[in-house]
Amino acid sequence: AMTAVLPTAGSATTELKRLYQLLIAPIAPQLPRDPNQRLVFVVQGATNLVPFAALQNPNGDYLVQTQTIATTPSLQVLAIAEQRRKTQTPAAQPGLVVGNPVLMPEVPAGPDGQRERLAPLPGAETEAQAVAQMLGVQPLLTDQATKSAIVAEMPNQRILHFATHGVLDLDANLNEFGRPRDPNAPKARRGGVIVSPGSVIIGGNVTVNGNNANLALAGEGVVQPAVPGLLALAPSRGDDGLLRAAEIATMRLQAQLVVLSACNTGRGRITGDGVMGLARSFLVAGVPTVVASLWKVPDNPTKTLMIAFYQALQRNPDTAVALRSAMLETIKQHPNPRDWSAFITVGAP
């Protein structure tokens, strides 16, 4: 519901003001007076879905207009990311920029197994060209943006920028918290399987009393579903072009910043340890700072925001400060909060 209200400005204003009163008003006297001082939210549960930058005070001002905002799943993750950023050996290459891979791969489109081909993103291609020029590199566009080529280049780059489709490939039967969407879904105990709370990983071909085992065990609160999230790249011989969160988590990267300029890249499976998805996988792979999105971001406003972000980053290497600057610039052209407030920093701000 937090993101569903955003397409229409009227309903967004009401809900964003309600969230401000709930989450911000009680701590407003303690917030930094200096807009360049970081305000870091340690998010838990459903607050992982809150677009803090767009929360509105009673006067209609957005929180980003007075605060530099960052998020982290825990203080431990924040401390590790900050230490990693300080001690990390800089990568040899300045950056890898990916934009609008051609022949977008097919992705699952629903619970009945059908697949759909992702549409081209012309705005993402323009964005990638502009970002690459600022970094002084050649972008990988259209048919050059293959998964194999990108994976080979990723370990030696200081900045990784992906302007493509992001797909939140959640199990169709389970919500983001790993519980059944249907409150009446069958539980394992109905089939005579008794379980204890814990963490169980089950293959997709396993059934309990004729029901999908992931669904049956999720109702018992013991199943650990696969980590969702993927980036759509160009397919090549031997691969489908889909770079999955689970693959990223096994990499060892030297990048200091990853920018996931795509849909839903800050989403995933919400657990007690934070959101397990694309952004977290890059943190696991060694990246201290990730910029990711909370919903399906529109192509052209995202291009505007990302170009402004890198321009600001050239003036000030602080990621959170640069993201705030980019949002304030984008608001001038695209005032609807849906168009500019989806992006968050995860890890070290």
C-alpha contacts under 8 A as a table, 3 or more apart, distances in Angstrom:
res1	aa1	res2	aa2	distance
1	A	4	A	4.80
1	A	5	V	6.25
2	M	5	V	6.13
2	M	6	L	7.56
2	M	15	E	7.72
2	M	49	L	7.00
2	M	50	V	6.55
2	M	51	P	7.98
3	T	6	L	5.49
3	T	49	L	7.81
3	T	294	L	7.93
3	T	295	W	6.87
3	T	338	R	7.99
4	A	7	P	6.92
5	V	8	T	6.55
5	V	11	S	5.84
5	V	12	A	5.13
5	V	15	E	7.20
6	L	9	A	6.57
6	L	11	S	7.20
6	L	12	A	4.90
6	L	336	N	7.78
6	L	337	P	6.67
6	L	338	R	5.16
7	P	12	A	7.44
7	P	336	N	7.73
7	P	338	R	5.97
8	T	11	S	5.90
8	T	12	A	6.16
8	T	336	N	7.89
9	A	12	A	5.03
9	A	13	T	6.17
9	A	336	N	6.08
9	A	337	P	7.73
10	G	13	T	5.43
10	G	14	T	6.84
11	S	14	T	5.31
11	S	15	E	6.34
12	A	15	E	5.27
12	A	16	L	5.82
12	A	337	P	7.89
13	T	16	L	5.32
13	T	17	K	6.10
13	T	56	Q	7.38
14	T	17	K	5.39
14	T	18	R	6.30
15	E	18	R	4.99
15	E	19	L	6.22
16	L	19	L	5.09
16	L	20	Y	6.19
16	L	54	A	6.82
16	L	55	L	4.80
16	L	56	Q	5.58
17	K	20	Y	4.96
17	K	21	Q	6.33
17	K	55	L	6.14
17	K	56	Q	4.78
17	K	57	N	5.95
17	K	58	P	6.73
17	K	60	G	7.83
18	R	21	Q	5.22
18	R	22	L	6.27
19	L	22	L	4.98
19	L	23	L	5.87
19	L	24	I	7.63
19	L	55	L	6.47
19	L	56	Q	7.96
20	Y	23	L	5.36
20	Y	24	I	4.96
20	Y	25	A	6.16
20	Y	55	L	5.24
20	Y	56	Q	5.78
20	Y	57	N	6.05
21	Q	24	I	5.89
21	Q	25	A	4.89
21	Q	26	P	7.41
21	Q	57	N	7.44
22	L	25	A	6.59
22	L	26	P	7.39
23	L	26	P	6.79
23	L	27	I	7.77
24	I	27	I	5.52
24	I	28	A	5.79
25	A	28	A	4.98
26	P	29	P	7.84
27	I	30	Q	5.54
27	I	31	L	6.71
28	A	31	L	5.34
31	L	39	L	7.40
32	P	35	P	6.91
32	P	37	Q	6.38
32	P	38	R	7.72
32	P	39	L	7.14
32	P	67	Q	7.30
33	R	37	Q	7.89
33	R	66	T	7.95
34	D	37	Q	5.46
34	D	66	T	7.97
34	D	67	Q	7.64
35	P	38	R	7.73
35	P	65	Q	7.87
35	P	66	T	5.22
35	P	67	Q	4.69
35	P	68	T	5.91
36	N	67	Q	6.89
36	N	68	T	5.72
36	N	321	V	6.53
37	Q	67	Q	7.32
37	Q	68	T	6.26
38	R	67	Q	7.14
38	R	68	T	5.03
38	R	69	I	5.96
38	R	70	A	6.99
38	R	320	A	7.52
38	R	349	P	7.91
39	L	67	Q	6.61
39	L	68	T	5.85
39	L	69	I	4.95
39	L	70	A	6.22
40	V	69	I	5.93
40	V	70	A	4.69
40	V	71	T	5.33
40	V	72	T	7.17
41	F	69	I	7.59
41	F	70	A	6.26
41	F	71	T	4.72
41	F	72	T	6.39
42	V	71	T	5.88
42	V	72	T	5.06
42	V	73	P	5.54
42	V	74	S	5.60
42	V	75	L	6.99
43	V	47	T	5.56
43	V	48	N	5.49
43	V	71	T	6.69
43	V	72	T	6.36
43	V	73	P	5.49
43	V	74	S	7.35
43	V	274	G	7.65
44	Q	47	T	5.58
44	Q	48	N	6.04
44	Q	73	P	6.85
44	Q	272	G	7.23
44	Q	274	G	6.61
45	G	48	N	6.01
45	G	270	I	6.42
45	G	271	T	7.00
45	G	272	G	7.06
45	G	274	G	7.39
46	A	49	L	5.72
46	A	50	V	7.46
46	A	270	I	7.89
47	T	50	V	5.15
48	N	270	I	7.80
48	N	274	G	7.75
48	N	275	V	7.34
49	L	267	R	7.68
49	L	294	L	6.51
51	P	54	A	5.72
51	P	55	L	6.95
51	P	294	L	7.47
51	P	341	S	6.20
51	P	342	A	6.19
51	P	343	F	7.98
51	P	344	I	7.94
52	F	55	L	5.42
52	F	63	L	6.94
52	F	64	V	7.80
52	F	69	I	7.59
53	A	62	Y	6.53
53	A	63	L	5.22
53	A	64	V	4.59
53	A	69	I	6.85
53	A	341	S	5.95
54	A	62	Y	5.20
54	A	63	L	6.05
54	A	64	V	6.69
54	A	337	P	6.19
54	A	341	S	5.83
55	L	62	Y	5.47
55	L	63	L	5.55
56	Q	59	N	7.57
56	Q	60	G	5.30
56	Q	61	D	5.31
56	Q	62	Y	4.48
56	Q	63	L	6.12
57	N	60	G	5.36
57	N	61	D	5.57
57	N	62	Y	6.61
57	N	63	L	7.34
58	P	61	D	7.53
61	D	65	Q	6.74
62	Y	65	Q	5.48
62	Y	66	T	7.57
63	L	66	T	5.66
63	L	67	Q	5.97
64	V	67	Q	4.99
64	V	68	T	6.28
64	V	69	I	6.91
64	V	324	R	6.39
64	V	327	M	7.83
64	V	328	L	7.72
65	Q	328	L	7.11
68	T	320	A	6.18
68	T	321	V	5.88
68	T	324	R	6.02
69	I	320	A	6.31
69	I	324	R	7.42
70	A	320	A	6.13
70	A	344	I	6.63
70	A	345	T	5.34
70	A	346	V	6.84
70	A	349	P	5.71
71	T	344	I	6.97
71	T	345	T	5.97
71	T	346	V	5.39
71	T	347	G	6.95
71	T	349	P	7.70
72	T	75	L	7.15
72	T	77	V	6.90
72	T	78	L	6.13
72	T	345	T	7.93
72	T	346	V	5.36
72	T	347	G	5.29
72	T	348	A	7.73
73	P	77	V	6.66
73	P	78	L	7.82
73	P	273	D	6.83
73	P	274	G	5.00
73	P	275	V	7.51
73	P	346	V	7.84
73	P	347	G	7.79
74	S	77	V	5.28
74	S	78	L	6.36
74	S	273	D	7.70
74	S	274	G	7.69
75	L	78	L	4.93
75	L	79	A	6.11
76	Q	79	A	5.11
76	Q	80	I	6.14
77	V	80	I	5.15
77	V	81	A	5.99
77	V	347	G	6.53
78	L	81	A	5.18
78	L	82	E	6.10
78	L	347	G	5.41
78	L	348	A	5.67
79	A	82	E	5.18
79	A	83	Q	6.15
79	A	348	A	7.84
80	I	83	Q	5.15
80	I	84	R	6.00
80	I	288	P	7.95
81	A	84	R	5.02
81	A	85	R	6.14
81	A	283	L	7.84
81	A	287	V	7.60
81	A	288	P	4.44
81	A	289	T	7.15
81	A	347	G	5.71
81	A	348	A	5.19
82	E	85	R	5.19
82	E	86	K	6.43
82	E	288	P	6.74
82	E	347	G	7.78
82	E	348	A	5.25
83	Q	86	K	5.19
83	Q	87	T	6.23
84	R	87	T	5.29
84	R	88	Q	5.45
84	R	286	G	7.74
84	R	287	V	7.96
84	R	288	P	6.16
85	R	88	Q	5.50
85	R	256	Q	6.60
85	R	288	P	5.71
85	R	348	A	7.73
88	Q	254	Q	7.27
89	T	254	Q	7.21
90	P	158	R	6.55
90	P	254	Q	6.66
90	P	255	A	7.57
90	P	256	Q	7.71
91	A	94	P	7.34
91	A	155	P	7.99
91	A	156	N	5.25
91	A	157	Q	5.36
91	A	158	R	5.09
91	A	254	Q	5.44
91	A	255	A	6.52
92	A	156	N	5.84
92	A	157	Q	6.48
92	A	158	R	7.32
93	Q	156	N	5.85
93	Q	157	Q	4.72
93	Q	158	R	6.14
94	P	135	L	6.82
94	P	136	G	7.79
94	P	137	V	7.45
94	P	157	Q	5.71
94	P	158	R	5.15
94	P	159	I	6.42
95	G	135	L	6.77
95	G	137	V	6.85
95	G	157	Q	4.84
95	G	158	R	5.26
95	G	159	I	4.40
95	G	160	L	5.78
95	G	161	H	7.73
96	L	132	A	7.92
96	L	137	V	7.45
96	L	139	P	6.83
96	L	140	L	7.77
96	L	153	E	7.34
96	L	154	M	7.05
96	L	157	Q	6.18
96	L	158	R	8.00
96	L	159	I	6.28
96	L	160	L	5.00
96	L	161	H	6.23
97	V	128	A	6.12
97	V	131	V	7.34
97	V	132	A	6.01
97	V	137	V	7.83
97	V	138	Q	7.52
97	V	139	P	4.85
97	V	140	L	6.15
97	V	160	L	6.16
97	V	161	H	4.77
97	V	162	F	6.18
97	V	163	A	7.78
98	V	101	P	7.53
98	V	128	A	6.28
98	V	139	P	5.83
98	V	140	L	4.90
98	V	141	L	6.03
98	V	145	A	6.30
98	V	161	H	6.13
98	V	162	F	4.90
98	V	163	A	5.79
98	V	164	T	7.39
99	G	124	A	5.57
99	G	125	E	4.67
99	G	126	T	7.88
99	G	127	E	7.43
99	G	128	A	5.07
99	G	129	Q	7.73
99	G	139	P	7.15
99	G	140	L	6.36
99	G	141	L	4.96
99	G	142	T	6.99
99	G	145	A	7.27
99	G	162	F	6.41
99	G	163	A	4.67
99	G	164	T	5.82
100	N	120	P	6.34
100	N	121	L	5.35
100	N	122	P	6.67
100	N	124	A	5.66
100	N	125	E	5.04
100	N	141	L	5.92
100	N	142	T	5.57
100	N	145	A	7.83
100	N	163	A	6.43
100	N	164	T	5.29
101	P	104	M	6.14
101	P	120	P	7.69
101	P	141	L	5.66
101	P	142	T	4.01
101	P	143	D	6.08
101	P	144	Q	7.35
101	P	145	A	5.16
101	P	146	T	7.19
101	P	164	T	6.94
101	P	232	A	7.68
101	P	233	L	5.46
101	P	234	A	5.02
102	V	120	P	7.14
102	V	141	L	7.52
102	V	142	T	3.99
102	V	143	D	5.00
102	V	145	A	7.45
102	V	233	L	7.94
102	V	234	A	5.73
103	L	142	T	7.70
103	L	143	D	7.38
103	L	234	A	5.94
103	L	235	P	7.16
104	M	117	R	6.41
104	M	118	L	5.47
104	M	119	A	6.92
104	M	120	P	7.06
104	M	232	A	6.68
104	M	233	L	6.56
104	M	234	A	5.66
104	M	235	P	7.31
104	M	241	G	7.76
105	P	117	R	5.85
105	P	118	L	6.46
105	P	232	A	6.59
105	P	233	L	7.16
105	P	234	A	6.59
105	P	235	P	6.32
105	P	240	D	6.45
105	P	241	G	6.03
105	P	242	L	7.12
106	E	115	R	5.91
106	E	116	E	5.14
106	E	117	R	4.19
106	E	118	L	6.32
107	V	115	R	5.32
107	V	116	E	5.63
107	V	117	R	6.48
107	V	118	L	7.39
108	P	113	G	6.53
108	P	114	Q	6.18
108	P	115	R	4.47
108	P	116	E	6.56
108	P	169	D	7.37
109	A	113	G	7.22
109	A	114	Q	5.81
109	A	115	R	4.97
109	A	116	E	5.86
110	G	113	G	6.00
110	G	114	Q	6.16
110	G	115	R	7.44
110	G	172	A	6.87
111	P	114	Q	7.63
111	P	172	A	5.34
111	P	173	N	7.77
118	L	165	H	7.55
121	L	124	A	5.28
121	L	125	E	6.61
121	L	164	T	7.01
121	L	299	D	6.87
122	P	125	E	5.13
122	P	126	T	6.50
122	P	299	D	7.93
123	G	126	T	5.19
123	G	127	E	6.10
123	G	299	D	5.49
123	G	300	N	5.45
123	G	303	K	6.05
124	A	127	E	4.88
124	A	128	A	6.05
124	A	163	A	5.18
124	A	164	T	6.43
124	A	299	D	6.55
124	A	300	N	7.85
124	A	303	K	6.32
125	E	128	A	5.11
125	E	129	Q	6.29
125	E	141	L	6.79
125	E	163	A	7.23
126	T	129	Q	5.19
126	T	130	A	6.35
126	T	303	K	7.46
127	E	130	A	5.24
127	E	131	V	6.15
127	E	163	A	7.33
127	E	303	K	5.09
127	E	304	T	7.80
127	E	306	M	7.06
127	E	307	I	6.57
128	A	131	V	5.10
128	A	132	A	5.92
128	A	139	P	6.49
128	A	141	L	7.95
128	A	161	H	7.91
128	A	163	A	6.40
129	Q	132	A	5.21
129	Q	133	Q	6.21
129	Q	138	Q	7.95
129	Q	139	P	6.28
130	A	133	Q	5.20
130	A	134	M	6.48
130	A	307	I	6.71
131	V	134	M	5.20
131	V	135	L	6.33
131	V	306	M	7.85
131	V	307	I	6.37
131	V	310	Y	6.79
132	A	135	L	5.03
132	A	136	G	5.89
132	A	137	V	5.12
132	A	138	Q	5.96
132	A	139	P	5.62
133	Q	136	G	4.97
133	Q	137	V	6.21
133	Q	138	Q	7.43
134	M	137	V	7.93
134	M	310	Y	7.41
134	M	311	Q	7.78
140	L	144	Q	5.35
140	L	145	A	4.87
141	L	144	Q	5.40
141	L	145	A	5.16
142	T	145	A	5.69
142	T	234	A	7.35
143	D	146	T	6.66
143	D	234	A	6.45
144	Q	149	A	7.70
144	Q	234	A	7.67
145	A	149	A	6.89
145	A	150	I	6.67
145	A	233	L	6.21
145	A	234	A	5.56
146	T	149	A	5.38
146	T	150	I	6.23
146	T	233	L	5.68
146	T	234	A	4.28
146	T	235	P	5.74
146	T	236	S	6.20
146	T	241	G	6.55
147	K	150	I	5.20
147	K	151	V	5.99
147	K	233	L	5.47
147	K	234	A	6.03
147	K	235	P	6.41
147	K	236	S	7.23
147	K	239	D	7.61
147	K	241	G	5.16
147	K	242	L	7.07
147	K	243	L	6.82
148	S	151	V	5.35
148	S	152	A	6.24
148	S	236	S	7.31
148	S	239	D	7.92
149	A	152	A	5.30
149	A	153	E	6.49
150	I	153	E	5.19
150	I	154	M	6.08
151	V	154	M	5.30
151	V	155	P	7.74
152	A	155	P	7.21
153	E	156	N	6.18
153	E	157	Q	7.07
154	M	157	Q	5.76
154	M	160	L	7.21
154	M	253	L	6.90
155	P	251	M	7.73
155	P	252	R	6.47
155	P	253	L	4.56
155	P	254	Q	5.96
155	P	255	A	7.33
156	N	253	L	7.14
156	N	254	Q	6.29
156	N	255	A	7.39
157	Q	160	L	6.68
157	Q	253	L	7.93
157	Q	254	Q	6.55
157	Q	255	A	5.49
158	R	254	Q	6.36
158	R	255	A	4.08
158	R	256	Q	5.48
158	R	257	L	6.81
159	I	255	A	5.32
159	I	256	Q	6.13
159	I	257	L	5.02
159	I	258	V	5.82
159	I	259	V	7.85
160	L	255	A	6.78
160	L	257	L	6.47
160	L	258	V	4.69
160	L	259	V	6.21
161	H	258	V	5.93
161	H	259	V	4.76
161	H	260	L	6.22
161	H	261	S	7.14
162	F	259	V	6.29
162	F	260	L	5.18
162	F	261	S	5.62
162	F	262	A	7.18
163	A	260	L	6.81
163	A	261	S	4.78
163	A	262	A	5.91
164	T	231	L	7.08
164	T	232	A	6.38
164	T	233	L	7.34
164	T	261	S	6.77
164	T	262	A	5.45
165	H	231	L	6.06
165	H	232	A	5.35
165	H	262	A	5.17
165	H	263	C	6.13
166	G	229	G	7.20
166	G	230	L	5.87
166	G	231	L	4.78
166	G	232	A	6.28
166	G	262	A	4.92
166	G	263	C	4.65
166	G	264	N	6.10
166	G	265	T	5.99
167	V	229	G	5.69
167	V	230	L	5.34
167	V	231	L	6.44
167	V	232	A	7.51
167	V	263	C	6.67
167	V	264	N	6.66
167	V	265	T	7.56
168	L	228	P	6.13
168	L	229	G	4.69
168	L	230	L	6.78
168	L	264	N	6.17
168	L	265	T	7.48
168	L	267	R	7.10
168	L	268	G	6.73
169	D	228	P	5.43
169	D	229	G	5.66
169	D	230	L	7.34
170	L	174	L	7.15
170	L	175	N	7.45
170	L	176	E	7.31
170	L	228	P	5.63
170	L	229	G	7.65
170	L	268	G	7.53
170	L	269	R	7.94
171	D	174	L	5.42
171	D	175	N	7.63
172	A	175	N	7.80
173	N	180	P	5.82
173	N	181	R	5.81
173	N	182	D	7.51
173	N	215	L	6.64
174	L	177	F	7.64
174	L	178	G	5.43
174	L	179	R	5.24
174	L	180	P	4.44
174	L	181	R	5.19
174	L	215	L	7.09
174	L	218	A	7.87
175	N	178	G	5.40
175	N	179	R	5.63
175	N	180	P	6.21
175	N	181	R	5.49
176	E	179	R	7.48
176	E	268	G	6.37
176	E	269	R	4.87
176	E	270	I	5.66
177	F	269	R	5.78
177	F	270	I	4.87
177	F	271	T	6.43
178	G	218	A	6.53
178	G	223	V	7.87
178	G	224	Q	7.49
178	G	225	P	6.63
178	G	269	R	6.51
178	G	270	I	7.41
179	R	215	L	7.93
179	R	218	A	5.34
179	R	219	G	6.16
179	R	221	G	7.21
180	P	183	P	6.40
180	P	185	A	6.55
180	P	215	L	6.37
180	P	218	A	6.37
180	P	219	G	6.17
181	R	185	A	7.94
182	D	185	A	5.25
185	A	215	L	7.52
185	A	216	A	7.43
185	A	219	G	7.35
186	P	190	R	6.86
186	P	211	N	7.48
186	P	215	L	7.62
186	P	216	A	5.73
186	P	219	G	7.42
187	K	190	R	5.64
187	K	191	G	7.55
187	K	215	L	7.54
187	K	216	A	4.39
187	K	217	L	6.37
187	K	218	A	7.76
187	K	219	G	5.35
187	K	220	E	6.50
188	A	191	G	5.46
188	A	192	G	6.81
188	A	193	V	5.33
188	A	194	I	6.99
188	A	208	V	6.26
188	A	209	N	7.72
188	A	213	A	7.60
188	A	216	A	4.67
188	A	217	L	5.56
188	A	219	G	7.48
188	A	220	E	7.05
189	R	192	G	4.87
189	R	193	V	4.75
189	R	194	I	5.39
189	R	195	V	7.81
190	R	193	V	7.24
190	R	209	N	7.72
191	G	208	V	6.18
191	G	209	N	4.79
193	V	208	V	7.65
195	V	220	E	7.49
195	V	222	V	7.61
196	S	222	V	7.09
197	P	220	E	7.62
197	P	221	G	6.49
197	P	222	V	5.01
198	G	221	G	7.88
198	G	222	V	5.01
198	G	223	V	7.45
199	S	222	V	5.27
199	S	223	V	5.48
199	S	224	Q	5.48
200	V	222	V	6.05
200	V	223	V	4.64
200	V	224	Q	5.41
201	I	223	V	6.12
201	I	224	Q	5.36
201	I	225	P	6.56
201	I	226	A	7.69
202	I	206	V	6.90
202	I	213	A	6.92
202	I	214	N	6.32
202	I	223	V	7.51
202	I	224	Q	7.92
202	I	225	P	7.74
203	G	206	V	5.85
203	G	214	N	7.89
204	G	212	N	7.37
204	G	213	A	7.49
204	G	214	N	7.26
205	N	212	N	7.64
206	V	212	N	6.42
206	V	213	A	5.49
207	T	210	G	5.42
207	T	211	N	5.11
207	T	212	N	4.62
207	T	213	A	4.55
208	V	211	N	5.13
208	V	212	N	6.35
208	V	213	A	5.27
208	V	216	A	6.73
211	N	215	L	7.39
211	N	216	A	6.59
212	N	215	L	5.44
212	N	216	A	6.25
213	A	216	A	4.95
213	A	217	L	5.86
214	N	217	L	5.35
214	N	218	A	5.84
214	N	223	V	6.54
214	N	225	P	7.08
215	L	218	A	5.11
215	L	219	G	6.58
216	A	219	G	5.64
216	A	220	E	7.22
217	L	220	E	5.11
217	L	221	G	6.59
217	L	222	V	6.07
217	L	223	V	5.51
218	A	221	G	5.00
218	A	222	V	6.08
218	A	223	V	5.15
218	A	224	Q	7.94
219	G	222	V	7.91
220	E	223	V	7.70
227	V	245	A	6.64
227	V	246	A	6.37
227	V	268	G	7.10
227	V	269	R	6.60
227	V	276	M	5.90
227	V	277	G	5.72
228	P	244	R	7.70
228	P	245	A	6.52
228	P	246	A	7.92
228	P	268	G	5.62
228	P	269	R	6.76
228	P	276	M	7.35
228	P	277	G	5.43
228	P	278	L	7.55
229	G	244	R	6.10
229	G	245	A	5.45
229	G	265	T	7.02
229	G	267	R	7.74
229	G	268	G	6.40
229	G	277	G	5.36
229	G	278	L	5.44
230	L	242	L	6.23
230	L	243	L	5.38
230	L	244	R	4.23
230	L	245	A	5.71
230	L	278	L	6.78
231	L	242	L	5.82
231	L	243	L	5.09
231	L	244	R	6.48
232	A	241	G	6.16
232	A	242	L	4.97
232	A	243	L	6.50
233	L	241	G	4.74
233	L	242	L	5.83
233	L	243	L	7.02
234	A	240	D	7.80
234	A	241	G	4.90
234	A	242	L	7.90
235	P	239	D	5.94
235	P	240	D	4.86
235	P	241	G	3.76
235	P	242	L	7.50
236	S	239	D	5.73
236	S	240	D	6.89
236	S	241	G	6.69
239	D	242	L	7.74
243	L	247	E	6.86
243	L	248	I	7.43
244	R	247	E	5.32
244	R	248	I	6.50
244	R	278	L	7.66
245	A	248	I	5.13
245	A	249	A	6.32
245	A	277	G	5.90
245	A	278	L	4.85
245	A	281	S	5.71
246	A	249	A	5.31
246	A	250	T	6.96
246	A	281	S	6.96
247	E	250	T	5.55
247	E	251	M	7.05
248	I	251	M	5.37
248	I	278	L	7.77
248	I	281	S	5.77
248	I	282	F	6.30
248	I	285	A	6.62
249	A	281	S	4.44
249	A	282	F	6.22
249	A	283	L	7.91
249	A	284	V	5.53
249	A	285	A	5.10
250	T	284	V	7.94
250	T	285	A	6.39
251	M	285	A	5.26
252	R	285	A	5.05
252	R	286	G	6.19
253	L	285	A	5.74
253	L	286	G	5.54
253	L	287	V	6.50
254	Q	286	G	6.68
254	Q	287	V	6.69
255	A	258	V	6.94
255	A	286	G	7.67
255	A	287	V	5.63
256	Q	287	V	5.60
256	Q	288	P	5.91
256	Q	289	T	6.39
257	L	287	V	6.45
257	L	288	P	6.79
257	L	289	T	5.04
257	L	290	V	5.82
257	L	291	V	7.82
258	V	282	F	7.68
258	V	287	V	7.23
258	V	289	T	6.49
258	V	290	V	4.80
258	V	291	V	6.28
259	V	290	V	5.87
259	V	291	V	4.72
259	V	292	A	6.47
260	L	265	T	6.35
260	L	290	V	7.46
260	L	291	V	5.92
260	L	292	A	5.08
260	L	293	S	7.30
261	S	265	T	7.98
261	S	291	V	7.88
261	S	292	A	6.79
261	S	293	S	7.32
261	S	302	T	7.39
261	S	306	M	7.65
262	A	265	T	6.32
262	A	292	A	7.66
262	A	293	S	6.90
262	A	296	K	7.55
262	A	297	V	6.79
263	C	293	S	6.13
263	C	294	L	7.34
263	C	295	W	5.66
263	C	296	K	4.30
263	C	297	V	5.36
264	N	267	R	5.28
264	N	292	A	7.55
264	N	293	S	5.21
264	N	294	L	5.03
264	N	295	W	4.55
264	N	296	K	5.73
264	N	297	V	7.80
265	T	268	G	7.82
265	T	277	G	7.43
265	T	278	L	5.80
265	T	279	A	6.40
265	T	292	A	5.13
265	T	293	S	5.06
265	T	294	L	6.68
265	T	295	W	7.83
266	G	275	V	7.80
266	G	277	G	7.13
266	G	278	L	6.80
266	G	279	A	5.71
266	G	292	A	4.75
266	G	293	S	4.78
266	G	294	L	5.21
266	G	344	I	7.64
267	R	275	V	6.62
267	R	276	M	7.78
267	R	277	G	6.25
267	R	278	L	7.63
267	R	279	A	7.98
267	R	293	S	7.39
267	R	294	L	5.92
267	R	295	W	7.76
268	G	275	V	5.55
268	G	276	M	5.27
268	G	277	G	4.38
268	G	278	L	7.34
269	R	275	V	5.36
269	R	276	M	4.95
269	R	277	G	6.45
270	I	273	D	7.90
270	I	274	G	5.79
270	I	275	V	4.42
270	I	276	M	6.36
271	T	274	G	5.18
271	T	275	V	6.03
271	T	276	M	7.24
275	V	280	R	6.79
276	M	279	A	7.74
276	M	280	R	5.69
276	M	281	S	7.28
277	G	280	R	5.53
277	G	281	S	6.13
278	L	281	S	5.12
278	L	282	F	6.50
279	A	282	F	5.39
279	A	283	L	6.61
279	A	290	V	6.20
279	A	291	V	7.72
279	A	292	A	6.53
279	A	346	V	7.22
280	R	283	L	5.01
280	R	284	V	6.24
281	S	284	V	5.00
281	S	285	A	6.19
282	F	285	A	4.90
282	F	286	G	6.59
282	F	287	V	5.69
282	F	290	V	7.30
283	L	286	G	5.32
283	L	287	V	4.83
283	L	288	P	6.02
283	L	289	T	7.27
283	L	290	V	7.43
283	L	347	G	7.27
284	V	287	V	7.20
287	V	290	V	7.24
288	P	347	G	5.80
288	P	348	A	5.68
289	T	345	T	6.85
289	T	346	V	5.92
289	T	347	G	5.00
289	T	348	A	5.14
289	T	349	P	6.52
290	V	345	T	5.69
290	V	346	V	5.15
290	V	347	G	6.56
291	V	343	F	6.53
291	V	344	I	5.58
291	V	345	T	4.54
291	V	346	V	6.24
292	A	343	F	5.36
292	A	344	I	5.54
292	A	345	T	6.54
292	A	346	V	7.44
293	S	296	K	7.78
293	S	297	V	7.40
293	S	342	A	5.04
293	S	343	F	4.31
293	S	344	I	6.24
294	L	342	A	5.05
294	L	343	F	6.45
294	L	344	I	7.72
295	W	342	A	6.26
297	V	302	T	6.67
297	V	338	R	7.56
297	V	339	D	6.77
297	V	342	A	7.01
298	P	301	P	6.00
298	P	302	T	6.07
298	P	339	D	6.45
299	D	302	T	5.38
299	D	303	K	6.36
300	N	303	K	5.06
300	N	304	T	6.46
301	P	304	T	5.06
301	P	305	L	6.22
301	P	330	T	7.28
301	P	334	H	6.63
301	P	339	D	5.73
301	P	340	W	6.90
302	T	305	L	5.04
302	T	306	M	6.04
302	T	339	D	7.10
302	T	340	W	7.08
303	K	306	M	5.28
303	K	307	I	6.21
304	T	307	I	5.50
304	T	308	A	6.30
304	T	330	T	6.37
305	L	308	A	5.17
305	L	309	F	6.03
305	L	326	A	5.41
305	L	327	M	6.39
305	L	329	E	7.47
305	L	330	T	5.54
305	L	340	W	6.91
306	M	309	F	4.82
306	M	310	Y	6.37
306	M	326	A	7.17
307	I	310	Y	5.45
307	I	311	Q	6.29
307	I	326	A	7.99
308	A	311	Q	5.05
308	A	312	A	6.15
308	A	325	S	7.55
308	A	326	A	4.83
308	A	329	E	6.98
308	A	330	T	7.69
309	F	312	A	5.16
309	F	313	L	6.09
309	F	322	A	5.50
309	F	323	L	5.57
309	F	325	S	6.96
309	F	326	A	4.71
310	Y	313	L	4.75
310	Y	314	Q	6.23
310	Y	322	A	7.43
311	Q	314	Q	5.34
311	Q	315	R	6.87
312	A	315	R	5.17
312	A	316	N	6.17
312	A	322	A	4.92
312	A	323	L	7.81
312	A	325	S	6.54
312	A	326	A	6.97
313	L	316	N	4.93
313	L	317	P	4.95
313	L	318	D	6.85
313	L	319	T	6.76
313	L	322	A	5.24
314	Q	317	P	6.43
316	N	319	T	7.97
316	N	321	V	7.47
316	N	322	A	6.75
317	P	322	A	7.37
318	D	321	V	5.41
318	D	322	A	6.19
318	D	349	P	6.96
319	T	322	A	5.09
319	T	323	L	6.11
319	T	345	T	7.52
319	T	349	P	5.70
320	A	323	L	5.11
320	A	324	R	6.23
320	A	345	T	6.56
320	A	349	P	5.16
321	V	324	R	5.19
321	V	325	S	6.25
322	A	325	S	5.05
322	A	326	A	6.18
323	L	326	A	5.03
323	L	327	M	6.21
324	R	327	M	5.14
324	R	328	L	6.27
325	S	328	L	5.24
325	S	329	E	6.26
326	A	329	E	5.09
326	A	330	T	6.07
327	M	330	T	5.02
327	M	331	I	6.09
327	M	340	W	5.87
327	M	341	S	7.03
328	L	331	I	5.32
328	L	332	K	7.09
329	E	332	K	5.73
329	E	333	Q	7.64
330	T	333	Q	5.53
330	T	334	H	5.83
330	T	335	P	7.51
330	T	340	W	6.44
331	I	334	H	4.94
331	I	335	P	4.50
331	I	336	N	7.47
331	I	337	P	7.84
331	I	340	W	6.80
332	K	335	P	6.16
334	H	337	P	7.91
334	H	339	D	6.21
334	H	340	W	7.25
335	P	339	D	7.33
335	P	340	W	7.84
336	N	339	D	5.65
336	N	340	W	7.37
337	P	340	W	5.45
337	P	341	S	5.40
337	P	342	A	7.98
338	R	341	S	6.08
338	R	342	A	6.72
339	D	342	A	7.36
340	W	343	F	7.30
345	T	348	A	7.74
345	T	349	P	6.11
346	V	349	P	6.96
